[in-house]
Amino acid sequence: MQGPESTSNVATSSTVTPTTPERNGHGATTEYNGSAPVPAETAVEPEPVAEAPATKKRMKRSTRRGLTVLVILAVLAALGLGGVYLLYSRNFVSTDNAQVDGDKIEINAPATGTLTNWQGVQGASVSANQVIGRIRVNGPGGPQKPIRAPGNGTIAVNSGVEGQWVSTGTQLATAYDLRGGIYITARVDETDIAGVHQGAPVDVAVDAYSGVPVTGVVTEIQGGAANEFSLFPESNSSGNFQKVTQVIPVKVALTDTGGVQLVPGMNVTVHIHKH
């Protein structure tokens, strides 16, 4: 039989300790019931989704528009150049394979001997039958033969040297008649020569005088390709033939030099009128 004291002990031992809520360092509450604390679930906030900037789309559209405009301009430029080319090819035969030329006046040694009293310096003007030097034939005190200019002109090339020993026929100088003996030699492709005729007006552009209008007229069309009249015409004996477009020399007399001095050797571009 148990006494009141034992009953009291049983009641005391069976008493349940109440749970006490506690707050952790992050502000979340945990329940404590005398055993290990159980953490409360923490809510995870979703990360914000960055919106794609609309400026990129706008930039891409503007880039496409710019490229489209450039393509259109390029096409228009090509069409314009093509139209200009067709217009020129319909009305003109053009070539830049052309130079100022002239009738040469060759001054040669009349005998074998020593060149003396030579006056054929470059740029000097000479007239027909003018004595411009002498050839001493048989040493000092020997007879001398005069060197005469065969025509009127201006010496462009001087090959003579005072005291030089020369042989008969040696070229001493080359002169040109710059006043009336200057013309243009244009070399036209054989595929275009059908559009060239004598008397056709010619527009000339001189490289040395850009923008100065020079005009002429076709006076002669050579009857064969320039290669056939060269000192060493090409021949094909190997059998490996390769077709090459030949050029036909066309002589253009000058009608207006634009007030500039033209000399042989200057490069020009000619536009020969077809009609």
Phi, psi and omega in degrees: 000124182268148179267176180302333182291320179290326177297320180296322180294320180297317180297323181291319182288338180269003180289131182269130181283126181292149178282145181237119179289139177234155177254133176274185184290346182260007178091355180272148183264143174236145180267134181244121180236026178096342176255195182296139181292139179255116182291143178281150180293134180262130180288129179262119181279136178292142179289139180292139180270121181288132179279138178295129181295139180286343182294328179299315179298319180295321178296318179297320178296318181294324178296317178297320179296319179297318178296321179298318179296318179297319179297317180297317179296320179296319179295317180296320178296318179297319178295321179295316178296320177298321178294319178296317179298316180296322179296316180292316182294336179282329186250344185223153165249115186244147175203144174256007175271071186208148180218158171290134184225179179186166178283120182284144172245102183275132178247114186241160179288130181279349182202174177266131180165203183261133180281124179226160178053039184283127182238011184275057180282155181297134180093351180284140177271138180230155177238163183301132177074009178286136178278121181239010178171177180218158176243118175274119192278308189244058176072186180303134180083356181281172179295152180238141179249132181287149174255118185247145176284132182281351181193178179279139178174185177240130183291123180258328180230126178247117180250355183273148178230131180303131180085002181285142174275125184232158177256163179301130179090357178299132180286121182259329181198159175231129181237158176228147174274094185287348182274324183218357185253018181260137178211181180249134170251113179252134180255107186262138177301141181300335179286346181249355188293338179296337180273004182252134178218154180297141181089355181289134176291151184226133171261130185241131173247118182266127182301323183286340182230072182297131178089352179273120181285124177235137183232161179200188181214143180288125180245341183204137174240116184296143186280005179207169180291151183299329182296329182289340183254008178282165181294328181232078180297145181289142175226151182240105179247356183273342183089352178268076186278134175232120184288128180234134178294126181270163179242146180249121178293134179235127180267130181239116176279140182276131177254336178206118181269002179069016178081011180252157180270115178261135179233151181304140179103344179294140179276138180221165171239131183246145174236103183270125180290134177279329186239000000 
